[in-house]
Amino acid sequence: MLLKVKPALESEEPIRAMDLTEDEARALRGFTFLSQKPILHCLNLAEKDIARGTDLAGSFGLQAIAQRPASRLGWVSAVIEAEVAQLEGPEQAAFLADLGLTEPAIRRVLEDCYAVLGLISFFTVGEDEVRAWSIPRGTRAQDAAGAIHSDIARGFIRAEVVGYDDLLAADGSMATARERGRLRLEGKDYPVQDGEICHFRFNVGK
């Protein structure tokens, strides 16, 4: 694999732009080559330019960068974020609304990071806590269960799955979601979707 990528690297082509199979890419990961890692280009916009953030590539002539493999464009406004960080609750929401923004930049940057890394999150919900688990997009339910504990994956039986909006409409109650027919039973090969709430049934024999 090193001999295969050497000519491209010598011609200044990054590994992220090479047409590698998953097995080939995996073979190279142990070397932690910088050019194999995806890139998030995050622009720092002046307050007067934040309206142009909806079309970064077109507004700033960055189409070529936006089209690079394993790359993504994002933006923040450091001046605005410094002020947002000093506000909380309704004051923060009102300040953002005045600027035509719906959320602090950190949330958008995290979404961009997840997108360029090919990650999603699913949730587990208990009586005393809610946890988010990060997994690669397209992960099977059994493998997603393994993100929590290997025993759950090993003894996987079924996944009880409900969408975030459906659970919210059921007042956050899994029982209510089940009564309304919004709770689904999925098998081990089901690809877990971003934002879903999952409860894994499993049985680990002695």
N, C-alpha and C positions, 0 to 999 in steps of 0.2 A: 504493500500500500504506500509506503514511503517513496518507493521508486515511481509509483503511478502518479503521485501528486507533485513530485519534484519539478517536472518541466513546467507545469502550470504555475507553480509558486515562483519559479525563476522568471516567468513572463508577467509577474505581478497580478496573477489571478488568485483571489482569496479562495480558501477551501470551501467557504459557504456558498460560492458560486458554481462549484463543480457538481457534476451529475453523478453523485455517489449513491449506491444502494444503502439501505439501512445497516446491513452487516458491515459494509465498508466504512461508513461513518462511525459505527461503534468501534471498529478496530483502531480508529485514529483518536478517539476521545481520550484515551489514557495519556496522550502526549500534551493535551490541553493547549493545542495551537490557538493563538488569538484569532487568526483569520477563519477558524471554524465556528467561532461564536457569533450568534446573531447580533445585530446592532440596532439600537434605538437612537435616532437622531432627534434630540429634544431642543427646539428653538426657544430662546428667551425673548419674548415679544414685549415691546413697549405697550403701555396701556392703550395708546391710540391705535394699535395694530391688532388688538385681540379679536376684532370682528373678522379679520383675515385668517384667523386660525381654523375656520371651517373648511378652507381649501388651501392648506399649506403649500402643497406642491405647485398649484397654479399661481398663488399669490406671490410666491418668492422664487419662482423659476427653479424649483427643485424636482422636476419630473424625473430626471435621470437618477437622482438619489432614491426617489420613491420606488423606482422600478428595479432597484438592485435586489438580488436574492437575499432572503433572510434579513431584510432591513425594514424599518418602519419609521415614519415621521410622527413626532409629537410636539407639543408646545406647553410652555408655562409662561407666566409673567411674574418674575421674581418680585417686582415692586408691589404688585397686587397681592401676591401670596404672603408677603411680609405683613401686610395689613390684615389679611384674612386670618392669619395665625393668632392675631391678638383679639379676635372676636369669637364668640360662641353662640350657639343656638339661634334664636330669631334674629339677633343682630347680624350674625354672619350671613344668614340666608337673605336678609334684606339688602345687605351690602353687595352680595353676589348678584341678586336680582337687578339692582340698579345698573350693574355693568353688563346685564344680559347673559350672565353665567348661571348654571344650575348647580354647580358643585365645585369644591376646591380642586386645584390642579392635581394634587397628589392622587386623587381617585382616578383621574384620567390617565396619569402616568402609569399607575399600577395596571390599568386595563391594557395599555399599550405594551407594557412589559410582558403580561400574560400572553397577549396575542403573538408577539414576536417570538416568544419561547414555546408557543404551541401548547399552553397550559389552560386548564379550566379548574373550577372549584366545585366540589359538592359538599353538602352539609350533613352532619349528624346532629340530632336534637335529643336532648335528655331533659330530665326534670330540673336539673340545676345548671346546665350549660349547653351552649351551641358551639360547635366547632366546624371550621372550614378545612377541607383537605385538598391540596393541590395535586393534580394528576395530569398526564399528557392527554390532549384531546383525542377522543376515540378509544379511551381505555375501557376494557371490558369490566362488567360489574364485579366479577370474581377478583380481578387484579386491583380494582378500586378498593375492594374490601381489604386487600393486602396492605394498602396504604395505612390502614388503621392498625391491623395486627395480622401477622402471618397465619395465626390459628384460624382467624375468621375466613381467610381465603382458602385455607386447607379444608375446612369443614363447611364450605359454602353450600347453602341449600337454595335460597331465593333472596331477592332484594325487594323490599317494599319501597316503592319510589313515588314521590309526589313532587310536582313542580312548585317553585317558590310562590307564584301568583295564586295557585290553587290552595296552597297551605295558608296564605295570607287571607284569602276569601273565606277560609274555614276557621278564622280567628286563631290561627296558630295551633289548632288541635288536630293531631293525626287521626284521632277517633272520628272527629267530624268529617275530615277529608275522606275517611274510609266509608262512612255512612252515605256520603254524597257521590260515591263511586269515582273519586279522584285519585285514590290510592291504587297503584298498579303493582302486580307481582311480575317481576322480570327474572329471566334466567341468567346464567353465568356469562353468556356471550353478549348480553345487552350493552351497547355503548352508552356509558353514563354521560348525561348532558350537563352543560354549565348551569349552576345554580339549583340543581335538583337536591332534594332532601332524601337521603337513603337510610333505610334501616335494614341491616343484613341479618337474615336468619342463617344460623350455622350450627353444626353439631360436630364436635371433635371427639372421636371415640378414644377409648383408653389405649 
